[in-house]
Amino acid sequence: MTIGQPDSTVGVQDHPASAEPVRPATVAHGKSPLRIAMERLRKDKVAVICIVVVLFFILVAVFAPVWSKIEGQDYSTFHPDLVDEYGFPTIGINADHWFGVEPKTGRDSFARWVYGARPSLIVAFSATVFGTIVGVVMGLLAGFLGGWVDRVISWIIDFVLSLPYLLFAIALVPIVESMRGGSFNMTPEEQASTRFFVLIFVLSFFGWAGLARIIRGEVLSLREREFVLAAKAIGVPTRQVLFKELLPNLVAPIVISASLSLPAYVTLEAGLSFLGVGLVEPIPSWGQTIANATNWFKADPIYLWLPVVGIIALVLALALLGDSIRDAFDPKTRR
């Protein structure tokens, strides 16, 4: 071998020709807490079943006119020929009326059942959205700004939590109706729409305070973290610190609170409608149907069990889904 000339045989034994080429090491990427939670939810069979049940009721509510059209009935048409002189139905479940007819009026039970799912879901989702937005904003301001702002917001939170929501709802309905001329001077449609929006307001008003207290406590611990102090030191505006630095770290408590609020609002809507301070005719409601069906339970038990089963299935699915979401976002649990 000539001096200075590279030896072609050097390294042959170390890297034989038959060996596979060396591949670069795969870089491990960290997963965000949200992605980890979604993966845990996908592996949770109970959560998947609950999501399917909730989607079923959402499809029932959204496409209620379609289901009624397929059956060939609607929820408001009276059929006096299908009940006897005492109001008892003369027919049962058949091809024209899939769930039978309503006692005394003869209205189609299936159409009223699918339309009855609408107000429960609309009220629950609307109250959850409004309550979550207000609770997050108030909690952020109280925890981050501190001082007199924190004292005022904390006093408002304590005041709202001390009010009895049931008495508040019962008292607010006649007050709002009197402001619009009184219930005797209102059409049934106006009275029903008034109660619909009052119910959403009541549930939202009492729903934001609990979340605001949770968010305030989280922000009090986060505002002393290095990334927040660094953002404040370089002059980042307060609004940007709140919604771009703090808010992404509050996704878990917000999602958990919203998921657990939905079944509670469905139950509250049905309960208030059952007591007569919620939704009224002509808006169909499961709680309203249960109140009417208690007088006909022995003669027509299916009239009562249809809305009861609907409420139980929807509330149970939402509650179990909320528990699964809470466990998925909790880093201390292992499922």
C-alpha positions in Angstrom: 0.0 0.0 0.0 1.3 3.4 -1.0 1.8 5.9 1.7 -1.1 8.5 1.6 -3.3 6.2 -0.4 -6.5 5.2 1.4 -6.9 1.6 2.1 -10.2 0.3 0.6 -10.2 -2.6 3.0 -10.3 -0.6 6.1 -13.6 -0.9 8.0 -14.8 -3.8 5.9 -15.0 -6.1 8.8 -16.7 -3.5 10.9 -19.3 -2.7 8.2 -19.8 -5.7 6.0 -21.6 -5.2 2.7 -24.3 -7.6 3.7 -25.4 -5.6 6.7 -28.4 -3.3 6.5 -27.8 0.4 6.3 -27.9 2.2 9.5 -31.2 4.1 9.9 -31.4 7.4 11.9 -32.9 7.1 15.3 -36.6 8.0 15.5 -37.2 11.2 17.4 -39.8 10.7 20.1 -42.4 13.4 20.2 -44.2 14.3 23.4 -48.0 14.1 23.4 -50.2 17.0 24.6 -52.5 16.3 27.6 -55.5 16.7 25.3 -54.2 14.1 22.9 -53.5 11.7 25.7 -57.0 12.2 27.1 -58.6 11.6 23.7 -56.6 8.4 23.3 -57.7 7.2 26.7 -61.3 8.0 25.9 -61.1 5.9 22.6 -59.9 2.9 24.6 -62.7 3.3 27.2 -65.5 1.1 26.1 -68.0 2.7 28.5 -67.2 6.1 27.0 -67.6 4.9 23.5 -71.0 3.4 24.3 -72.1 6.6 26.0 -71.0 8.7 23.0 -73.1 6.5 20.8 -76.2 6.8 23.0 -75.8 10.6 23.2 -75.4 10.9 19.5 -78.5 8.8 19.0 -80.6 11.2 21.1 -79.0 14.2 19.3 -80.0 12.7 15.9 -83.5 12.0 17.3 -83.8 15.6 18.3 -82.3 17.2 15.2 -84.2 15.1 12.7 -87.5 15.0 14.7 -89.5 16.4 11.7 -88.0 13.6 9.5 -89.0 10.8 11.9 -92.5 12.2 12.3 -92.8 12.5 8.5 -91.7 8.9 8.1 -94.4 7.8 10.6 -96.9 10.1 8.9 -98.0 12.0 12.1 -97.2 15.2 13.9 -97.1 16.2 17.5 -99.8 18.8 17.6 -102.8 17.2 15.8 -105.6 16.1 18.0 -107.4 12.8 17.2 -110.6 12.7 19.3 -111.8 9.7 17.4 -108.9 7.6 18.9 -110.0 8.1 22.5 -113.3 7.1 24.2 -115.6 9.4 26.1 -113.5 9.1 29.2 -110.3 10.0 27.4 -108.8 6.5 27.3 -107.1 5.5 24.0 -109.0 3.0 21.9 -105.9 1.8 20.0 -102.5 0.7 21.0 -99.2 0.5 19.2 -99.8 0.0 15.4 -98.3 0.9 12.0 -99.9 4.4 12.0 -99.0 5.3 15.6 -95.7 3.6 16.6 -95.9 4.4 20.3 -99.7 4.7 20.5 -101.6 7.9 21.2 -101.8 10.3 24.1 -104.8 9.9 26.4 -107.5 12.5 26.4 -106.2 14.3 23.2 -105.3 11.4 20.9 -102.0 13.1 19.8 -99.3 10.8 18.5 -97.0 9.7 21.2 -94.0 8.9 19.0 -94.0 12.4 17.5 -94.3 14.0 20.9 -91.4 11.7 22.1 -89.0 12.7 19.4 -89.9 16.4 19.6 -89.7 16.2 23.4 -86.0 15.4 23.2 -85.3 18.8 21.6 -85.9 21.1 24.5 -84.0 18.9 26.9 -80.9 19.0 24.7 -81.2 22.6 23.7 -81.7 23.8 27.2 -78.9 21.6 28.5 -76.4 22.6 25.9 -77.3 26.3 25.8 -77.0 26.6 29.6 -73.7 24.7 29.6 -72.2 26.9 26.9 -73.4 30.2 28.5 -72.5 29.1 32.0 -69.1 27.9 30.9 -68.2 31.1 29.1 -69.3 33.3 32.0 -67.6 31.1 34.6 -64.3 30.9 32.7 -64.1 34.7 32.2 -65.1 35.5 35.8 -62.7 32.9 37.2 -59.8 34.2 35.0 -60.4 37.8 36.0 -60.7 37.0 39.7 -57.7 34.8 39.9 -55.3 36.8 37.7 -56.2 40.4 38.7 -56.7 39.8 42.4 -57.3 42.8 44.7 -60.7 44.4 44.7 -61.7 42.6 41.5 -61.1 39.3 43.2 -63.1 40.3 46.2 -66.1 41.6 44.2 -66.2 38.5 42.0 -65.8 36.2 44.9 -68.6 37.9 46.8 -70.9 37.5 43.7 -70.0 33.9 43.4 -70.8 33.2 47.1 -74.1 35.2 46.7 -75.2 33.1 43.6 -74.3 29.8 45.3 -76.3 30.8 48.3 -79.6 31.3 46.4 -82.1 28.4 46.1 -82.4 27.8 42.4 -85.9 26.2 42.7 -87.5 29.1 44.5 -85.7 31.5 42.2 -87.1 29.7 39.1 -90.6 29.6 40.5 -90.5 33.3 41.3 -88.9 34.5 38.1 -91.4 32.9 35.7 -94.4 35.0 36.8 -92.3 38.1 37.1 -91.1 37.9 33.5 -94.6 37.0 32.3 -96.1 40.0 34.2 -93.4 42.3 32.5 -94.8 41.1 29.2 -98.4 41.8 30.0 -99.3 38.8 32.2 -99.9 35.2 31.3 -103.6 35.9 30.5 -102.7 38.4 27.8 -100.1 36.2 26.2 -100.7 33.6 23.5 -99.6 30.0 24.3 -96.7 30.3 21.9 -95.5 33.5 23.6 -95.8 32.0 27.0 -94.0 28.8 26.0 -91.1 30.8 24.4 -90.9 33.1 27.4 -90.5 30.1 29.8 -88.0 28.5 27.4 -85.6 31.4 27.6 -86.3 32.0 31.3 -85.3 28.4 32.0 -82.1 28.7 30.0 -81.3 31.9 32.0 -82.0 30.3 35.3 -79.8 27.3 34.7 -77.0 29.4 33.2 -77.2 31.9 36.1 -76.7 29.2 38.7 -74.3 27.1 36.6 -71.4 29.6 36.1 -70.6 30.2 39.8 -69.2 26.8 40.6 -67.0 26.7 37.5 -65.8 30.3 38.3 -64.6 29.2 41.7 -62.7 26.3 40.3 -61.0 28.4 37.6 -60.1 31.1 40.1 -58.3 28.5 42.2 -56.4 27.2 39.2 -55.4 30.6 38.0 -54.1 31.6 41.5 -51.6 28.8 41.3 -50.8 29.3 37.6 -50.2 33.0 37.7 -47.0 32.5 39.7 -45.5 30.1 37.2 -42.4 31.1 35.2 -44.1 31.3 31.8 -46.7 33.8 33.2 -44.2 35.9 35.0 -42.0 36.0 31.8 -45.0 37.1 29.7 -45.8 39.9 32.2 -42.1 40.9 32.4 -41.8 41.5 28.6 -45.0 43.5 28.5 -47.5 41.0 27.1 -51.0 42.5 27.3 -53.2 41.2 30.0 -55.8 39.9 27.6 -53.2 37.8 25.7 -51.8 36.4 29.0 -55.3 35.4 30.1 -56.5 33.8 26.9 -53.2 32.6 25.3 -51.1 31.7 28.3 -53.5 30.7 31.0 -56.6 29.4 29.2 -54.8 26.5 27.4 -53.8 25.2 30.8 -57.4 25.2 32.0 -58.8 22.9 29.3 -59.1 19.9 31.7 -61.3 21.5 34.4 -63.4 23.3 31.8 -64.1 20.1 29.9 -64.8 18.1 33.0 -67.2 20.8 34.4 -69.1 21.1 31.1 -69.4 17.3 30.7 -70.8 16.9 34.3 -73.2 19.9 33.9 -75.1 18.4 30.9 -76.8 15.6 32.7 -77.7 17.9 35.6 -79.3 20.4 33.3 -81.3 17.7 31.5 -82.7 16.5 34.9 -83.4 20.1 36.1 -85.3 20.9 32.9 -87.4 17.8 33.2 -88.0 18.4 36.9 -89.0 22.1 36.5 -91.3 21.1 33.6 -92.8 18.4 35.8 -93.5 20.9 38.6 -95.2 23.3 36.1 -92.6 26.1 36.2 -90.7 24.9 33.1 -91.8 24.3 29.6 -95.5 24.4 28.7 -97.7 23.7 25.7 -97.3 23.9 22.7 -93.6 23.0 23.2 -93.5 19.2 23.9 -91.3 18.2 26.9 -90.5 14.9 28.5 -91.0 16.4 32.0 -94.4 17.8 31.0 -95.4 14.5 29.5 -94.5 12.7 32.8 -96.6 15.1 34.8 -99.6 14.4 32.5 -99.0 10.7 32.4 -99.1 10.2 36.2 -103.0 10.4 35.9 -103.1 7.7 33.3 -100.4 5.3 34.5 -102.7 2.3 35.2 -104.6 2.6 32.0 -101.7 3.4 29.7 -98.3 2.7 31.4 -96.3 3.1 28.1 -97.4 6.8 28.0 -95.4 7.3 31.2 -92.5 5.0 30.6 -91.5 6.4 27.2 -90.3 9.8 28.5 -89.0 8.2 31.7 -86.8 5.8 29.7 -85.6 8.6 27.5 -84.5 10.8 30.4 -82.9 7.9 32.3 -80.9 6.7 29.2 -79.8 10.2 28.2 -78.9 11.3 31.8 -77.1 8.0 32.5 -75.1 8.2 29.3 -74.1 11.8 29.9 -73.2 11.1 33.5 -71.0 8.1 32.7 -69.4 10.0 29.8 -68.6 12.8 32.2 -67.0 10.4 34.6 -64.9 8.9 31.7 -63.8 12.4 30.6 -62.8 13.3 34.2 -60.8 10.1 34.5 -59.2 10.7 31.0 -58.0 14.2 31.9 -56.8 13.2 35.4 -53.1 12.2 35.2 -53.3 10.3 38.4 -55.7 7.7 37.0 -54.6 4.7 34.9 -57.3 3.0 32.9 
